[in-house]
């Protein structure tokens, strides 16, 4: 099955919406999610109220860059659907996405002090930040080339 | 941009309107306006040749080098 460009963008938008719904659900049910998470892992039996609160803090603090990231991705997809690909606005959106990944990486690094597996999330977020940053550099270069081409008469 | 295009001067000398010139050389009036207002970043040889043909001039009559303020010693 090969998707057309429009279908592919629509699918990406649906995925972004799904992540937004998941994030909203996590924000609303953070307490129960943390309670369930701690309860189902024997290794976390030593976790008390303090660790639970720390985990909730990590989730709530991480939620802010996650929302900014998802909103920027949604707007980026909107611009792509409108045929605006290599424009400075998209470069700025990708830059924001990259910074959001970096913020999540730093937050997870700090959180690894009380729960080591956050380190894996930190590495994944850091790697994602690097990839998005390189894509942003490509977009910036392409936007400059397009600008040059648009003003070649 | 230190290269300036004196299209308006040449058009005035030849008594030719922008719309007419754009039609003759096969570019849009919007693009001709970009050229005329020195907003263009590059000019294709084909466009330059068409301009010279229609205005009966040489590229040197259209293009002028003016050093930018920061370029002047």
Backbone of each chain as ProteinMPNN parsed JSONL, in Angstrom:
{"seq_chain_A": "XXXXXXXXXXXXXXXXXXXXXXXXXXXXXXXXXXXXXXXXXXXXXXXXXXXXXXXXXXXXXXXXXXXXXXXXXXXXXXXXXXXXXXXXXXXXXXXXXXXXXXXXXXXXXXXXXXXXXXXXXXXXXXXXXXXXXXXXXXXXXXXXXXXXXXXXX", "coords_chain_A": {"N_chain_A": [[0.853, -1.198, 0.0], [0.637, 2.12, -0.958], [0.813, 5.349, 0.171], [-0.663, 8.463, -0.766], [0.725, 11.791, -0.978], [-0.922, 13.626, 0.385], [-2.51, 11.897, 1.886], [-0.575, 10.782, 3.513], [0.248, 12.976, 5.024], [-2.14, 13.475, 6.331], [-2.362, 11.151, 7.84], [-0.156, 11.468, 9.52], [-1.039, 13.692, 10.92], [-3.201, 12.603, 12.296], [-1.836, 10.868, 13.965], [-0.415, 12.71, 15.51], [-2.554, 13.935, 16.809], [-3.474, 11.721, 18.255], [-1.336, 11.376, 20.033], [-1.597, 13.761, 21.393], [-4.029, 13.361, 22.694], [-3.31, 11.219, 24.317], [-1.377, 12.465, 25.889], [-2.914, 14.413, 27.162], [-4.564, 12.749, 28.61], [-2.678, 11.598, 30.28], [-1.881, 13.834, 31.701], [-4.226, 14.441, 33.059], [-4.738, 12.091, 34.457], [-2.487, 11.61, 35.984], [-1.812, 11.05, 38.661], [-3.061, 8.545, 39.19], [-1.839, 7.033, 37.222], [0.863, 7.042, 38.003], [0.593, 5.837, 40.484], [-0.338, 3.31, 39.708], [1.859, 2.475, 38.169], [3.953, 2.343, 40.046], [2.9, 0.44, 41.727], [2.833, -1.869, 40.168], [5.39, -2.663, 39.69], [7.76, -4.648, 41.084], [10.338, -3.882, 41.733], [10.079, -1.305, 42.493], [9.046, -1.257, 45.007], [10.038, -0.07, 47.227], [9.489, 2.543, 46.873], [8.175, 5.538, 48.057], [5.933, 8.115, 49.215], [7.385, 10.405, 48.624], [8.979, 9.714, 46.383], [6.976, 9.137, 44.612], [5.767, 11.626, 44.319], [7.904, 12.957, 43.158], [8.06, 11.621, 40.736], [5.622, 12.33, 39.636], [6.091, 15.049, 39.398], [8.105, 15.075, 37.467], [6.662, 14.114, 35.285], [4.672, 16.101, 34.998], [6.261, 18.393, 34.586], [7.576, 17.63, 32.282], [5.492, 17.54, 30.607], [4.922, 20.096, 29.668], [6.98, 20.916, 27.658], [6.315, 18.834, 25.948], [3.72, 19.408, 25.081], [4.201, 21.809, 23.707], [5.863, 20.845, 21.723], [4.135, 19.036, 20.351], [2.142, 20.769, 19.452], [3.623, 22.398, 17.758], [4.432, 20.497, 15.877], [1.953, 19.856, 14.814], [1.257, 22.295, 13.624], [3.313, 22.474, 11.78], [2.724, 20.334, 10.095], [0.337, 21.291, 9.1], [1.248, 23.473, 7.62], [2.779, 22.11, 5.725], [0.767, 20.718, 4.413], [-0.472, 22.838, 3.226], [1.266, 23.429, 1.268], [3.468, 24.912, 1.902], [6.618, 24.484, 2.336], [9.61, 24.763, 2.497], [10.04, 27.16, 4.27], [10.784, 30.024, 6.326], [9.2, 29.953, 8.668], [8.691, 27.258, 9.162], [11.246, 26.383, 9.721], [11.675, 27.691, 12.123], [9.732, 26.39, 13.65], [10.719, 23.766, 13.688], [13.059, 24.249, 15.058], [12.044, 24.919, 17.554], [10.871, 22.485, 18.225], [13.156, 20.902, 18.442], [14.4, 22.129, 20.65], [12.531, 21.551, 22.573], [12.801, 18.786, 22.785], [15.377, 18.75, 23.773], [14.956, 19.969, 26.25], [13.322, 18.046, 27.45], [15.147, 15.991, 27.548], [17.066, 16.971, 29.375], [15.482, 17.181, 31.652], [14.804, 14.505, 32.09], [17.328, 13.498, 32.55], [17.945, 14.66, 35.012], [15.926, 13.508, 36.489], [16.752, 10.921, 36.509], [18.247, 10.569, 38.753], [16.615, 9.769, 40.86], [15.212, 7.676, 39.749], [16.525, 5.377, 37.85], [15.906, 4.317, 35.166], [14.939, 6.546, 33.784], [17.057, 7.556, 32.491], [17.337, 6.231, 30.081], [15.211, 7.293, 28.652], [16.099, 9.889, 28.578], [18.376, 9.679, 26.95], [17.159, 8.86, 24.561], [15.535, 11.105, 24.044], [17.498, 13.07, 23.784], [18.869, 12.154, 21.535], [16.826, 12.338, 19.68], [16.495, 15.104, 19.679], [18.875, 15.839, 18.462], [18.571, 14.726, 15.891], [16.313, 16.137, 14.953], [17.381, 18.666, 15.004], [19.315, 18.533, 13.007], [17.681, 18.088, 10.807], [16.363, 20.491, 10.895], [18.493, 22.202, 10.239], [18.871, 21.424, 7.589], [16.424, 22.247, 6.497], [16.672, 24.997, 6.885], [18.755, 25.613, 5.174], [17.618, 24.836, 2.743], [15.476, 26.615, 2.648], [16.808, 29.024, 2.326], [17.961, 28.585, -0.168], [15.665, 28.36, -1.727], [14.631, 30.896, -1.468], [16.583, 32.323, -2.82], [16.224, 31.252, -5.35], [13.602, 32.027, -5.891], [13.952, 34.707, -6.281], [15.379, 34.854, -8.555], [15.403, 36.02, -11.678]], "CA_chain_A": [[0.0, 0.0, 0.0], [1.439, 3.335, -1.031], [-0.045, 6.5, 0.475], [-0.344, 9.699, -1.482], [1.307, 12.805, -0.096], [-1.986, 14.181, 1.243], [-2.898, 10.857, 2.85], [0.527, 10.628, 4.456], [0.185, 14.115, 5.951], [-3.343, 13.263, 7.159], [-2.019, 10.092, 8.805], [0.733, 12.078, 10.522], [-1.87, 14.563, 11.767], [-3.973, 11.72, 13.176], [-0.881, 10.39, 14.984], [-0.159, 13.829, 16.424], [-3.774, 14.053, 17.634], [-3.471, 10.589, 19.198], [-0.366, 11.694, 21.093], [-2.173, 14.852, 22.192], [-5.045, 12.746, 23.558], [-2.565, 10.446, 25.322], [-0.731, 13.403, 26.816], [-3.976, 15.014, 27.982], [-4.992, 11.699, 29.548], [-1.615, 11.457, 31.28], [-1.943, 15.024, 32.563], [-5.413, 14.357, 33.93], [-4.689, 10.914, 35.327], [-1.086, 11.403, 36.373], [-1.746, 10.427, 39.997], [-3.409, 7.123, 39.079], [-0.824, 6.384, 36.374], [2.06, 6.834, 38.834], [0.198, 4.854, 41.502], [-0.371, 1.998, 39.024], [3.224, 2.153, 37.748], [4.733, 1.937, 41.224], [2.287, -0.781, 42.261], [3.016, -3.061, 39.326], [6.81, -3.025, 39.544], [8.309, -5.062, 42.383], [11.583, -3.165, 42.024], [9.738, 0.01, 43.025], [8.297, -1.421, 46.255], [10.588, 0.857, 48.216], [9.069, 3.914, 46.553], [7.173, 6.086, 48.952], [5.211, 9.311, 48.767], [8.352, 11.358, 48.069], [9.349, 9.295, 45.021], [5.754, 9.28, 43.804], [5.628, 13.059, 43.998], [8.98, 13.3, 42.213], [7.684, 11.084, 39.421], [4.543, 13.188, 39.127], [6.716, 16.327, 39.0], [8.782, 14.842, 36.179], [5.636, 13.998, 34.232], [4.039, 17.409, 34.76], [7.251, 19.314, 33.99], [7.828, 17.156, 30.918], [4.271, 17.746, 29.82], [4.955, 21.423, 29.022], [7.641, 20.839, 26.346], [5.628, 17.87, 25.075], [2.617, 20.134, 24.432], [4.78, 22.762, 22.734], [6.353, 20.008, 20.611], [3.013, 18.508, 19.566], [1.47, 21.894, 18.768], [4.491, 22.799, 16.643], [4.35, 19.452, 14.846], [0.641, 20.009, 14.166], [1.333, 23.477, 12.746], [4.231, 22.13, 10.689], [1.97, 19.496, 9.157], [-0.625, 22.197, 8.444], [1.997, 24.234, 6.608], [3.14, 21.173, 4.64], [-0.463, 20.438, 3.658], [-0.774, 24.045, 2.444], [2.298, 23.565, 0.23], [4.577, 25.757, 2.362], [7.576, 23.52, 2.893], [10.887, 25.371, 2.902], [9.798, 28.554, 4.653], [11.414, 30.296, 7.644], [8.312, 29.576, 9.789], [8.908, 25.833, 9.449], [12.565, 26.276, 10.357], [11.474, 28.105, 13.525], [8.977, 25.319, 14.316], [11.635, 22.64, 13.935], [13.993, 24.665, 16.103], [11.319, 24.791, 18.828], [10.735, 21.041, 18.504], [14.467, 20.44, 18.894], [14.627, 22.625, 22.017], [11.618, 20.805, 23.463], [13.448, 17.488, 23.012], [16.522, 18.999, 24.661], [14.412, 20.218, 27.596], [12.887, 16.746, 27.973], [16.384, 15.241, 27.821], [17.641, 17.481, 30.629], [14.564, 16.822, 32.739], [14.942, 13.062, 32.34], [18.657, 13.297, 33.144], [17.83, 15.007, 36.438], [15.026, 12.524, 37.108], [17.457, 9.636, 36.629], [18.841, 10.468, 40.097], [15.746, 9.005, 41.752], [14.736, 6.472, 39.062], [17.551, 5.249, 36.807], [15.434, 4.149, 33.782], [14.718, 7.83, 33.085], [18.269, 7.794, 31.701], [17.06, 5.732, 28.728], [14.346, 8.302, 28.015], [16.947, 11.064, 28.338], [19.213, 9.398, 25.765], [16.263, 8.871, 23.394], [15.129, 12.499, 23.794], [18.687, 13.777, 23.3], [19.113, 11.711, 20.157], [15.75, 12.928, 18.869], [16.827, 16.532, 19.545], [19.962, 15.938, 17.48], [18.01, 14.449, 14.559], [15.446, 17.261, 14.557], [18.254, 19.822, 14.764], [19.934, 18.36, 11.681], [16.598, 18.318, 9.83], [16.155, 21.955, 10.916], [19.588, 22.796, 9.461], [18.574, 21.154, 6.171], [15.307, 23.122, 6.117], [17.162, 26.379, 6.829], [19.54, 25.706, 3.937], [16.677, 24.752, 1.626], [14.686, 27.855, 2.621], [17.689, 30.051, 1.749], [18.086, 28.289, -1.609], [14.373, 28.663, -2.356], [14.561, 32.355, -1.501], [17.491, 32.725, -3.907], [15.6, 30.841, -6.612], [12.409, 32.852, -6.101], [14.35, 36.046, -6.718], [16.165, 34.768, -9.79], [14.454, 36.363, -12.749]], "C_chain_A": [[0.889, 1.249, 0.0], [0.508, 4.537, -0.84], [0.353, 7.682, -0.389], [0.194, 10.701, -0.468], [0.279, 13.352, 0.892], [-2.384, 13.174, 2.311], [-1.835, 10.694, 3.931], [0.505, 11.752, 5.492], [-1.009, 13.947, 6.889], [-3.061, 12.205, 8.232], [-1.124, 10.644, 9.917], [-0.058, 12.957, 11.47], [-2.675, 13.734, 12.765], [-3.076, 11.221, 14.31], [-0.584, 11.487, 16.003], [-1.354, 14.018, 17.357], [-3.834, 12.931, 18.674], [-2.526, 10.851, 20.367], [-0.881, 12.822, 21.986], [-3.204, 14.298, 23.172], [-4.364, 11.959, 24.68], [-1.944, 11.362, 26.371], [-1.756, 14.054, 27.732], [-4.444, 14.002, 29.029], [-3.964, 11.523, 30.66], [-1.62, 12.635, 32.247], [-3.088, 14.92, 33.564], [-5.295, 13.201, 34.93], [-3.299, 10.583, 35.813], [-0.983, 10.643, 37.705], [-1.981, 8.92, 39.894], [-2.377, 6.363, 38.247], [0.432, 6.067, 37.192], [1.777, 5.761, 39.887], [0.215, 3.437, 40.91], [1.05, 1.545, 38.684], [4.054, 1.633, 38.931], [4.214, 0.602, 41.766], [2.584, -2.031, 41.462], [4.475, -3.48, 39.184], [7.422, -3.366, 40.907], [9.557, -4.278, 42.777], [11.311, -1.8, 42.669], [9.01, -0.068, 44.362], [8.774, -0.45, 47.34], [10.145, 2.293, 47.994], [7.983, 4.387, 47.515], [6.513, 7.299, 48.336], [6.157, 10.285, 48.06], [8.685, 11.017, 46.608], [8.153, 9.431, 44.075], [5.557, 10.722, 43.371], [6.684, 13.503, 42.997], [8.618, 12.829, 40.8], [6.57, 11.925, 38.792], [5.099, 14.53, 38.667], [7.391, 16.185, 37.647], [7.756, 14.818, 35.046], [5.012, 15.355, 33.941], [5.008, 18.4, 34.128], [7.535, 18.931, 32.533], [6.636, 17.384, 30.003], [4.307, 19.077, 29.059], [5.707, 21.379, 27.683], [6.954, 19.872, 25.391], [4.453, 18.54, 24.354], [3.148, 21.088, 23.365], [5.227, 22.0, 21.485], [5.19, 19.554, 19.725], [2.291, 19.621, 18.799], [2.304, 22.339, 17.567], [4.475, 21.778, 15.516], [3.041, 19.578, 14.071], [0.658, 21.177, 13.185], [2.24, 23.215, 11.546], [3.503, 21.298, 9.631], [0.936, 20.327, 8.404], [0.038, 22.983, 7.337], [2.376, 23.344, 5.433], [1.925, 20.885, 3.767], [-0.821, 21.623, 2.76], [0.289, 24.307, 1.374], [3.451, 24.463, 0.633], [5.584, 24.858, 3.071], [8.828, 24.227, 3.411], [10.698, 26.865, 3.165], [10.4, 28.787, 6.045], [10.532, 29.884, 8.828], [8.507, 28.107, 10.162], [10.259, 25.597, 10.117], [12.438, 26.628, 11.835], [10.719, 27.016, 14.296], [9.884, 24.138, 14.651], [12.637, 22.977, 15.023], [13.332, 24.522, 17.478], [11.169, 23.324, 19.226], [12.046, 20.492, 19.059], [14.741, 20.878, 20.332], [13.734, 21.902, 23.012], [12.224, 19.435, 23.788], [14.629, 17.656, 23.961], [16.052, 19.214, 26.101], [13.984, 18.899, 28.235], [14.097, 15.902, 28.355], [16.983, 15.665, 29.163], [16.793, 17.078, 31.828], [14.709, 15.341, 33.112], [16.3, 12.739, 32.961], [18.609, 13.569, 34.645], [16.997, 13.944, 37.157], [15.696, 11.164, 37.293], [18.107, 9.468, 37.999], [17.941, 9.694, 41.063], [15.197, 7.742, 41.101], [15.573, 6.3, 37.793], [17.004, 5.071, 35.376], [15.086, 5.45, 33.042], [15.906, 8.153, 32.179], [18.067, 7.351, 30.246], [16.204, 6.738, 27.958], [15.173, 9.544, 27.666], [17.8, 10.869, 27.084], [18.354, 9.461, 24.5], [15.862, 10.299, 23.029], [16.305, 13.31, 23.241], [18.999, 13.43, 21.853], [18.077, 12.308, 19.206], [16.016, 14.416, 18.634], [17.89, 16.736, 18.473], [19.418, 15.736, 16.062], [17.187, 15.642, 14.075], [16.296, 18.5, 14.247], [18.904, 19.735, 13.376], [18.896, 18.595, 10.581], [16.317, 19.827, 9.736], [17.239, 22.662, 10.099], [19.353, 22.615, 7.963], [17.46, 22.089, 5.683], [15.791, 24.57, 5.972], [17.934, 26.613, 5.524], [18.61, 25.726, 2.722], [15.85, 26.029, 1.507], [15.506, 28.981, 1.997], [17.829, 29.861, 0.239], [16.799, 28.64, -2.357], [14.209, 30.173, -2.516], [15.391, 32.894, -2.662], [16.829, 32.438, -5.264], [14.379, 31.702, -6.94], [12.76, 34.231, -6.632], [15.362, 35.993, -7.858], [15.203, 34.947, -10.952], [15.055, 35.992, -14.102]], "O_chain_A": [[1.77, 1.405, 0.846], [-0.454, 4.719, -1.587], [1.526, 7.884, -0.705], [0.124, 10.482, 0.741], [0.566, 13.52, 2.078], [-2.573, 13.523, 3.476], [-2.147, 10.495, 5.105], [0.716, 11.518, 6.682], [-0.917, 14.235, 8.083], [-3.471, 12.35, 9.384], [-1.306, 10.331, 11.093], [0.202, 12.98, 12.673], [-2.815, 14.109, 13.929], [-3.497, 11.159, 15.465], [-0.512, 11.229, 17.204], [-1.182, 14.235, 18.556], [-4.2, 13.162, 19.826], [-2.854, 10.592, 21.525], [-0.63, 12.833, 23.191], [-3.253, 14.706, 24.332], [-4.778, 12.021, 25.838], [-1.978, 11.079, 27.568], [-1.512, 14.23, 28.925], [-4.688, 14.354, 30.184], [-4.316, 11.325, 31.823], [-1.396, 12.473, 33.446], [-2.948, 15.257, 34.74], [-5.696, 13.318, 36.088], [-2.966, 9.418, 36.029], [-0.178, 9.723, 37.852], [-1.214, 8.121, 40.431], [-2.076, 5.202, 38.524], [0.993, 4.975, 37.092], [2.609, 4.892, 40.146], [0.714, 2.497, 41.528], [1.404, 0.383, 38.882], [4.754, 0.626, 38.826], [4.988, -0.249, 42.204], [2.588, -3.134, 42.008], [4.765, -4.534, 38.619], [7.583, -2.499, 41.765], [9.817, -4.035, 43.955], [12.188, -1.215, 43.305], [8.425, 0.917, 44.812], [8.022, -0.068, 48.237], [10.396, 3.162, 48.83], [6.993, 3.691, 47.742], [6.525, 7.494, 47.121], [5.805, 10.903, 47.055], [8.679, 11.879, 45.729], [8.299, 9.79, 42.906], [5.227, 11.005, 42.219], [6.415, 14.31, 42.107], [8.837, 13.532, 39.814], [6.573, 12.194, 37.591], [4.642, 15.087, 37.669], [7.271, 17.056, 36.785], [7.957, 15.422, 33.992], [4.837, 15.725, 32.78], [4.629, 19.161, 33.239], [7.71, 19.793, 31.672], [6.767, 17.414, 28.779], [3.79, 19.176, 27.947], [5.139, 21.764, 26.661], [6.998, 20.055, 24.174], [4.213, 18.284, 23.174], [2.61, 21.162, 22.26], [5.008, 22.437, 20.355], [5.251, 19.671, 18.501], [1.885, 19.439, 17.651], [1.766, 22.62, 16.496], [4.5, 22.142, 14.341], [3.009, 19.431, 12.85], [0.148, 21.076, 12.069], [1.968, 23.676, 10.437], [3.65, 21.53, 8.431], [0.688, 20.1, 7.22], [-0.521, 23.147, 6.253], [2.305, 23.768, 4.28], [2.03, 20.815, 2.542], [-1.393, 21.451, 1.683], [0.212, 25.304, 0.656], [4.324, 24.755, -0.185], [5.423, 24.519, 4.243], [9.069, 24.28, 4.617], [11.136, 27.713, 2.386], [10.51, 27.856, 6.843], [11.05, 29.507, 9.879], [8.489, 27.755, 11.342], [10.396, 24.721, 10.972], [13.011, 25.958, 12.694], [11.028, 26.749, 15.457], [9.826, 23.583, 15.748], [13.024, 22.117, 15.813], [13.957, 24.07, 18.437], [11.317, 22.963, 20.393], [12.052, 19.719, 20.017], [15.25, 20.099, 21.137], [14.127, 21.667, 24.155], [12.166, 18.982, 24.931], [14.86, 16.823, 24.838], [16.66, 18.714, 27.046], [14.248, 18.657, 29.413], [14.077, 15.187, 29.358], [17.359, 14.824, 29.98], [17.311, 16.688, 32.875], [14.732, 14.979, 34.288], [16.418, 11.833, 33.785], [19.158, 12.811, 35.445], [17.313, 13.535, 38.274], [15.271, 10.358, 38.121], [18.48, 8.357, 38.374], [18.435, 9.038, 41.979], [14.762, 6.828, 41.802], [15.358, 6.987, 36.794], [17.587, 5.627, 34.445], [14.954, 5.453, 31.818], [15.782, 8.921, 31.225], [18.549, 7.991, 29.312], [16.436, 7.001, 26.778], [14.985, 10.164, 26.62], [17.931, 11.776, 26.262], [18.762, 10.039, 23.493], [15.849, 10.664, 21.854], [16.131, 14.135, 22.343], [19.349, 14.297, 21.052], [18.395, 12.725, 18.092], [15.794, 14.929, 17.537], [17.821, 17.675, 17.681], [19.762, 16.484, 15.147], [17.34, 16.099, 12.943], [15.975, 19.278, 13.349], [19.023, 20.735, 12.669], [19.188, 19.217, 9.56], [16.069, 20.364, 8.656], [16.951, 23.602, 9.357], [19.6, 23.523, 7.169], [17.546, 22.652, 4.592], [15.376, 25.282, 5.057], [17.793, 27.645, 4.869], [18.788, 26.521, 1.799], [15.555, 26.479, 0.4], [14.98, 29.793, 1.235], [17.82, 30.823, -0.53], [16.839, 29.152, -3.476], [13.723, 30.663, -3.535], [14.967, 33.794, -3.387], [16.867, 33.254, -6.185], [14.145, 32.06, -8.094], [11.971, 34.851, -7.344], [16.102, 36.947, -8.098], [14.31, 34.13, -11.175], [14.42, 36.197, -15.137]]}, "seq_chain_B": "XXXXXXXXXXXXXXXXXXXXXXXXXXXXXXXXXXXXXXXXXXXXXXXXXXXXXXXXXXXXXXXXXXXXXXXXX", "coords_chain_B": {"N_chain_B": [[22.657, 45.104, -1.935], [25.258, 45.23, -4.254], [25.204, 45.318, -6.982], [23.383, 47.036, -9.306], [20.374, 47.428, -11.193], [19.584, 49.262, -13.928], [16.955, 49.508, -15.025], [14.625, 51.041, -15.146], [15.521, 53.498, -16.072], [16.419, 52.911, -18.654], [14.028, 51.994, -19.737], [12.517, 54.304, -19.677], [13.967, 55.831, -21.48], [13.476, 54.436, -23.829], [10.81, 54.667, -24.031], [8.893, 52.737, -23.103], [6.389, 50.753, -21.651], [6.015, 49.038, -18.468], [4.358, 46.749, -18.39], [4.162, 46.095, -21.096], [6.826, 45.574, -21.766], [7.323, 43.395, -20.095], [5.637, 41.509, -21.241], [6.776, 41.27, -23.768], [9.32, 40.178, -23.229], [8.665, 37.908, -21.988], [8.207, 37.453, -19.217], [6.595, 37.665, -15.986], [4.681, 40.572, -14.983], [5.05, 41.018, -12.267], [7.529, 39.844, -11.725], [9.108, 41.447, -13.324], [8.843, 43.795, -11.992], [10.202, 43.156, -9.627], [12.769, 43.015, -10.655], [13.092, 45.651, -11.571], [12.957, 47.105, -9.236], [15.274, 46.457, -8.016], [15.296, 44.192, -6.395], [15.885, 41.666, -7.07], [17.857, 38.662, -6.828], [19.397, 37.335, -8.603], [20.002, 37.259, -12.138], [18.891, 35.622, -14.978], [20.809, 34.626, -17.876], [19.268, 34.372, -20.158], [17.086, 36.015, -19.638], [18.37, 38.451, -19.43], [19.395, 38.67, -21.986], [17.023, 38.838, -23.456], [16.024, 41.237, -22.462], [18.006, 43.039, -23.368], [17.68, 42.703, -26.085], [15.036, 43.668, -26.538], [15.214, 46.248, -25.56], [17.2, 47.282, -27.002], [19.956, 47.494, -26.246], [23.124, 47.131, -24.447], [24.307, 44.649, -22.043], [25.864, 46.051, -20.174], [24.712, 48.538, -20.176], [22.526, 48.188, -18.686], [23.249, 47.047, -16.268], [24.902, 47.987, -13.258], [27.693, 48.571, -11.186], [27.801, 49.314, -7.844], [29.665, 50.082, -5.143], [28.997, 48.798, -1.864], [28.4, 50.534, 1.23], [29.901, 49.439, 3.35], [31.83, 48.172, 1.902], [33.436, 50.078, 0.8], [36.675, 51.538, 1.076]], "CA_chain_B": [[23.227, 44.485, -3.156], [26.105, 46.233, -4.901], [24.888, 45.392, -8.41], [22.064, 47.665, -9.508], [19.887, 47.313, -12.566], [18.969, 50.55, -14.304], [15.917, 49.169, -15.997], [13.661, 52.147, -15.278], [16.154, 54.543, -16.895], [16.398, 52.436, -20.038], [12.62, 51.941, -20.164], [12.09, 55.691, -19.917], [14.614, 56.268, -22.73], [12.845, 53.746, -24.968], [9.359, 54.929, -23.928], [8.208, 51.443, -23.092], [5.724, 50.526, -20.353], [6.45, 47.807, -17.787], [3.519, 45.621, -18.825], [4.516, 45.75, -22.477], [8.163, 44.958, -21.754], [7.19, 42.071, -19.476], [5.022, 40.62, -22.232], [7.732, 41.029, -24.861], [10.447, 39.306, -22.837], [8.114, 36.635, -21.498], [8.183, 37.254, -17.758], [5.396, 38.273, -15.402], [4.912, 41.951, -14.52], [5.546, 40.975, -10.882], [8.974, 39.587, -11.781], [9.762, 42.637, -13.891], [8.862, 44.771, -10.893], [11.307, 42.742, -8.733], [14.002, 43.43, -11.345], [13.137, 47.113, -11.644], [13.175, 47.661, -7.89], [16.552, 45.924, -7.5], [15.058, 43.193, -5.345], [16.305, 40.362, -7.594], [19.15, 38.187, -6.327], [20.154, 36.867, -9.77], [19.316, 37.434, -13.424], [19.314, 34.597, -15.949], [21.333, 35.172, -19.126], [18.176, 34.426, -21.134], [16.297, 37.215, -19.324], [19.216, 39.602, -19.766], [19.455, 38.74, -23.454], [15.72, 39.311, -23.923], [15.945, 42.66, -22.105], [18.889, 43.77, -24.292], [17.055, 42.637, -27.423], [13.853, 44.528, -26.606], [15.551, 47.648, -25.251], [18.256, 47.683, -27.938], [21.118, 47.982, -25.479], [24.088, 46.121, -24.018], [24.158, 44.366, -20.596], [26.513, 47.106, -19.397], [23.809, 49.692, -20.056], [21.493, 47.855, -17.697], [23.834, 46.698, -14.959], [25.866, 48.949, -12.729], [28.27, 48.152, -9.904], [27.968, 50.395, -6.857], [30.154, 49.446, -3.904], [28.236, 49.037, -0.64], [29.121, 51.433, 2.147], [30.909, 48.714, 4.129], [32.88, 47.707, 1.0], [34.339, 51.177, 0.446], [37.771, 51.64, 2.068]], "C_chain_B": [[24.015, 45.536, -3.925], [25.896, 46.308, -6.418], [23.483, 45.97, -8.553], [21.671, 47.533, -10.97], [19.104, 48.577, -12.906], [17.905, 50.346, -15.366], [14.964, 50.338, -16.223], [14.209, 53.265, -16.174], [16.052, 54.168, -18.372], [14.972, 52.376, -20.584], [12.099, 53.343, -20.485], [12.681, 56.202, -21.235], [13.916, 55.675, -23.944], [11.33, 53.949, -25.007], [8.558, 53.631, -23.982], [7.633, 51.2, -21.683], [6.142, 49.164, -19.782], [5.671, 46.587, -18.267], [3.908, 45.129, -20.21], [5.865, 45.027, -22.528], [8.102, 43.541, -21.167], [6.629, 41.065, -20.481], [6.013, 40.256, -23.336], [8.859, 40.071, -24.47], [9.969, 38.014, -22.169], [8.279, 36.389, -20.013], [6.939, 37.955, -17.202], [5.699, 39.713, -14.989], [5.453, 41.996, -13.083], [7.061, 40.749, -10.857], [9.735, 40.775, -12.355], [9.879, 43.72, -12.813], [9.995, 44.459, -9.907], [12.643, 43.198, -9.327], [14.183, 44.945, -11.267], [13.477, 47.742, -10.292], [14.433, 47.119, -7.209], [16.374, 44.959, -6.335], [15.549, 41.805, -5.779], [17.673, 39.982, -7.034], [20.029, 37.678, -7.459], [19.308, 37.106, -11.023], [19.827, 36.361, -14.382], [19.845, 35.287, -17.202], [20.218, 35.324, -20.152], [17.312, 35.671, -20.902], [17.068, 38.47, -19.73], [19.283, 39.796, -21.284], [18.143, 39.293, -24.013], [15.548, 40.805, -23.635], [16.766, 43.501, -23.083], [18.275, 43.816, -25.696], [15.906, 43.653, -27.527], [14.179, 46.003, -26.36], [16.664, 48.181, -26.16], [19.479, 48.232, -27.226], [22.054, 46.822, -25.146], [23.892, 45.84, -22.518], [24.757, 45.462, -19.712], [25.658, 48.353, -19.243], [22.769, 49.461, -18.957], [22.075, 47.65, -16.294], [24.884, 47.718, -14.537], [26.39, 48.439, -11.385], [28.45, 49.377, -9.011], [28.43, 49.763, -5.56], [29.256, 49.811, -2.715], [29.071, 49.912, 0.278], [30.215, 50.717, 2.924], [32.055, 48.203, 3.267], [33.889, 48.812, 0.705], [35.419, 51.339, 1.519], [37.709, 52.96, 2.845]], "O_chain_B": [[23.497, 46.614, -4.216], [26.355, 47.25, -7.063], [22.522, 45.449, -7.987], [22.519, 47.528, -11.863], [18.108, 48.91, -12.264], [17.95, 50.93, -16.449], [14.547, 50.598, -17.352], [13.467, 53.894, -16.929], [15.662, 54.973, -19.217], [14.738, 52.673, -21.755], [11.343, 53.539, -21.436], [12.017, 56.899, -22.003], [13.781, 56.339, -24.972], [10.655, 53.459, -25.912], [7.661, 53.469, -24.809], [8.304, 51.414, -20.674], [6.563, 48.268, -20.513], [6.247, 45.529, -18.519], [3.976, 43.927, -20.469], [6.03, 44.024, -23.221], [8.74, 42.617, -21.672], [7.085, 39.924, -20.56], [6.085, 39.11, -23.78], [9.298, 39.254, -25.28], [10.771, 37.143, -21.83], [8.469, 35.249, -19.587], [6.312, 38.754, -17.898], [6.845, 40.04, -14.679], [6.214, 42.895, -12.727], [7.781, 41.374, -10.078], [10.853, 41.075, -11.936], [10.868, 44.449, -12.736], [10.664, 45.366, -9.413], [13.521, 43.693, -8.621], [15.259, 45.45, -10.947], [14.174, 48.753, -10.208], [14.635, 47.29, -6.006], [17.189, 44.914, -5.414], [15.623, 40.885, -4.965], [18.528, 40.835, -6.796], [21.248, 37.591, -7.316], [18.079, 37.148, -10.97], [21.033, 36.207, -14.575], [19.403, 36.38, -17.557], [20.208, 36.281, -20.927], [16.86, 36.303, -21.856], [16.51, 39.413, -20.289], [19.234, 40.916, -21.791], [18.149, 40.115, -24.929], [15.001, 41.545, -24.452], [16.304, 44.534, -23.568], [18.346, 44.829, -26.392], [15.825, 44.406, -28.497], [13.508, 46.893, -26.884], [17.025, 49.357, -26.103], [19.977, 49.305, -27.565], [21.801, 45.677, -25.521], [23.37, 46.69, -21.797], [24.231, 45.765, -18.641], [25.843, 49.133, -18.309], [22.216, 50.4, -18.386], [21.476, 48.027, -15.287], [25.645, 48.234, -15.356], [25.628, 47.94, -10.558], [29.142, 50.334, -9.36], [27.692, 48.998, -4.939], [28.818, 50.952, -2.569], [30.287, 50.018, 0.124], [31.298, 51.259, 3.146], [33.115, 47.844, 3.78], [35.049, 48.537, 0.397], [35.13, 51.286, 2.714], [38.548, 53.208, 3.71]]}, "name": "protein", "num_of_chains": 2, "seq": "XXXXXXXXXXXXXXXXXXXXXXXXXXXXXXXXXXXXXXXXXXXXXXXXXXXXXXXXXXXXXXXXXXXXXXXXXXXXXXXXXXXXXXXXXXXXXXXXXXXXXXXXXXXXXXXXXXXXXXXXXXXXXXXXXXXXXXXXXXXXXXXXXXXXXXXXXXXXXXXXXXXXXXXXXXXXXXXXXXXXXXXXXXXXXXXXXXXXXXXXXXXXXXXXXXXXXXXXXXXXXXXXXX"}
